[in-house]
Amino acid sequence: MEPQEVINQIKADMQKAVDHTAQEFTSIRTGKASPSLVENLDVHVASYGSVMKLNGLAVITAPEPRMLVVQPFDPSTVGDIEKAIRESKLGLNPVNEGNRLRLPIPELSEERRVELVKSVKTMAEEGRIRIRGVRKDGMDSGKKMKNDKILTEDGQRDFETQVQDLTDQFVKQIDSLTDAKEKEVMTV
């Protein structure tokens, strides 16, 4: 593989780590109703005999700032969806209206906000660990290309500098996402 191809792959892998972290942040409840809060919940649907994501079973809307409405495509799945939401760690209490569910989003306590910030920091650290893993693979690729005589010693040093610069750039992205999410969680 050419050094530039490896750099492009490293960039792509690091971007995936940042995107994954940003996606995980959407599952953190901030007090505002957002369909992304529940759309990826796993629901065991007895009538279908399988586990499906909630967004594959229902339309999720936020008609009010503190309310979500879950409208199942098949009304017979309302009970399964209700059970999955109650058993999730989101702390939501669905109101069954027969053919749909209303999910009132309660105000977050200060204690709960601090717990959520800890979760955000944990998710951010997992993202940084993924990026450092990609960096390690990149550095190993640089050594391999030097051993295979694709890179000179100076070329390897330049390659490793590029990899480190990318690492720093993507870690900064995760840090800025983390700061923004922490601010959002702590805002009353």
N, C-alpha and C positions, 0 to 999 in steps of 0.2 A: 504494500500500500504506500502511496505517496504521502509525504508529511502533511500536505494541505488537505488531503482527504481525511486523514486522522483528525486534524484540527476541526474540520467541519463536523465530523462525527461527535467529537467531544462537545462542541457547541450545541449540537442537537440534543445530546444526552443531558447536558446541564440545563438546557431550556425545559426539557421534560420534567426535571426535578423541580424547577421553579413553578411550572404549570401545575404539577401535582400538589405542591404545597399550597398554592393559591386555591386550588379546588378543595383541599381539605379545610382551609379557612372558611369556606362558605358554609360548612356544617356547624360552625360555631354560632350560637344564637346570641344576638346583640340586643334583643328587646324589640326589634322591628320584625314584622312578619315578612318572610321571604320563602318562596316555594323551594329554594335550594336547601332549606333547613330539613325538609323531610323527603325530598324526591328520591334520594338514594337509599332509603330504608329498605331492608330486605323484609318481604312479606311472605309468610308461608300461606299459600292459598289452598285450602282443603279441597275445594271443588275442582281445582286444576291439578292437585297432587304435586305441586312444585313450589319452589321459592322464586319470587320475582321481585324486581325493584318496583317501588311504589309508583314511579313515573311511567311505568309500563302498564299499570292497572287503573290509573285515574288521572284526571286533570286537576292540577293543584293551582289555586289562585289566591291572591291576597287582596280581597275587596276593600279591606280597611288596614290601617297601619299596624293594628295589633290583632289581626284575625286572618287565619288561613281557612280556605274551604277546599275539601277534598271530595271531588265528584267522581266516583268510580264509573268506568265504562260499563261494568256489569254490576247491577245493584246487589247481587247475591254475595259479592265479595266485601261488602261494608263491614261485616263482623270481623273478618280476617284482618282487614286494614286497621280497624279500631284496636284490635288486640296487639298488633305489631307496634302501633304508635304508643300505646300504654306501656308496653314492655321495653321500649327504647329508653335510652338514658337521657332523653331530651327534657323530661319533666313536663310533658304536655298532657292535658286531660281532654281527649276528644269528646264532643257532644254529638251523639248519634241522632240524626234527623230522619231516619228511615232510609232514604236513598242517597244521603251524603253526610259528610262529617264536617263539623265546624271545630276549628282548633284555636281557642283563645290563647294569645301569647301573653303570659303574665309578665309583670314588671320584674326586672332582675334585682336581687338584693346586692348589697356591697360585697358580701361574702361570696356570693355566686360569681360576681364579676371577677373577683380575685382568682377564683378557681379557673374561670374561663381563660384568663390571661396566662395562667400556668399551662393550660392545654395548648394555647397558641404558641407559647415558647417551646414546648415539647415538639409540636409539629414542625416549627421552624428549625429546630435542631436536627430533626430527622431529615429535613430537606438539605441542610448543610452537610450532613453525613453522606447523603447520596452524591452531592456535588464533589465532596472530597474523594469518594470512591471512584468517580469518573476521572478525577485528577490523577489518582494513583494509577489507574489503567492507562491514562495518557502518558504519564511518566515512564511506565513500563514499556509502552509502545515506542517511545523515544529511544530507550536503551536498546530495544530489539532492532530498531532501524539502524542504530549505530553499529551494532554487532553484525548486521546483515550488509554493512557498508553502503546503506542508502543515505545515511547522514554522516558528516564529519563530526569531530569532537565539538567544533564551534557551532556546527549546525544543530547538534543535539542540545547545546546550551541555549541557543536561540529558540529551539522548539520548546524546551522546558520553560523558558521565560514566557512564551506565548500561552502555554497551558496554565501557568500560574496567574497570568493576567486575566485569562478567561475565568479562572476559579474565583479570583477576587471580585470580578465584575458580577458574576452570578450570585455570589454570597451577599454582595451589597443589595442586589435585587430582593433576595429573601429578607434581608434586614429591613428594607424599606416597606415591604409587604407586612412584615411583623409589626413594625411601629404603627402603621396605619390601622391594622386590625386591633392592636392593643388600645389605641386611642378610641376606636369605634366601640369597643366593648366597655371601656371605662366611662364613656359619655352617657350621662343619665338623661 
